[in-house]
Amino acid sequence: MAILTYLYLTVADRISEIRNDREQDRGDSPVPTAVIIVGLALVAIAVLTWASDLAFDFMNSNPSPGDDLPDPGNVPGGN
């Protein structure tokens, strides 16, 4: 009879825990999470814009391939 009482109390305790789990706090609301995600996206866009501007400035600062060649009109013996 003691085993049946033990099993009954164990099952009843487990059912009570399952019922109470639904009523417990489920965590933070989705609004702060959405605000954090939007903030991180804005920071990512800002970093991407900065990096692309830096890359474009670097590429534009390099001379083009024909800039270091002499002008054909100024070369001795040229036409």
CORUR-V774636 format. One record per residue. N is the residue number from 1. PHI is phi in whole degrees, 0 to 359 (none if undefined). PSI is psi in radians with two decimals (NA if undefined). Layout:
((N & PHI & PSI) (N & PHI & PSI))
This chain:
((1 & none & -0.52) (2 & 293 & -0.56) (3 & 292 & -0.72) (4 & 297 & -0.70) (5 & 295 & -0.73) (6 & 297 & -0.81) (7 & 297 & -0.73) (8 & 298 & -0.81) (9 & 293 & -0.64) (10 & 295 & -0.80) (11 & 294 & -0.75) (12 & 296 & -0.70) (13 & 295 & -0.73) (14 & 294 & -0.74) (15 & 297 & -0.68) (16 & 296 & -0.71) (17 & 296 & -0.72) (18 & 295 & -0.73) (19 & 295 & -0.68) (20 & 287 & -0.44) (21 & 296 & -0.57) (22 & 292 & -0.52) (23 & 268 & -0.12) (24 & 283 & 2.93) (25 & 297 & 2.31) (26 & 262 & 0.14) (27 & 110 & -2.90) (28 & 285 & 2.70) (29 & 287 & 2.82) (30 & 288 & -0.27) (31 & 294 & -0.89) (32 & 298 & -0.59) (33 & 296 & -0.74) (34 & 295 & -0.67) (35 & 295 & -0.71) (36 & 296 & -0.74) (37 & 296 & -0.75) (38 & 296 & -0.72) (39 & 298 & -0.77) (40 & 294 & -0.64) (41 & 294 & -0.71) (42 & 295 & -0.69) (43 & 296 & -0.71) (44 & 296 & -0.71) (45 & 295 & -0.72) (46 & 296 & -0.75) (47 & 294 & -0.71) (48 & 296 & -0.73) (49 & 297 & -0.79) (50 & 299 & -0.78) (51 & 293 & -0.68) (52 & 290 & -0.67) (53 & 298 & -0.72) (54 & 297 & -0.73) (55 & 293 & -0.74) (56 & 295 & -0.71) (57 & 296 & -0.70) (58 & 295 & -0.77) (59 & 293 & -0.63) (60 & 284 & -0.37) (61 & 281 & -0.32) (62 & 282 & 2.52) (63 & 289 & 2.63) (64 & 285 & 2.83) (65 & 300 & -0.53) (66 & 269 & -0.02) (67 & 291 & -0.50) (68 & 269 & 0.00) (69 & 277 & 2.57) (70 & 288 & 2.66) (71 & 291 & 2.24) (72 & 299 & -0.45) (73 & 284 & -0.36) (74 & 259 & -0.01) (75 & 279 & 2.28) (76 & 299 & 2.30) (77 & 85 & 0.05) (78 & 272 & 2.91) (79 & 282 & NA))
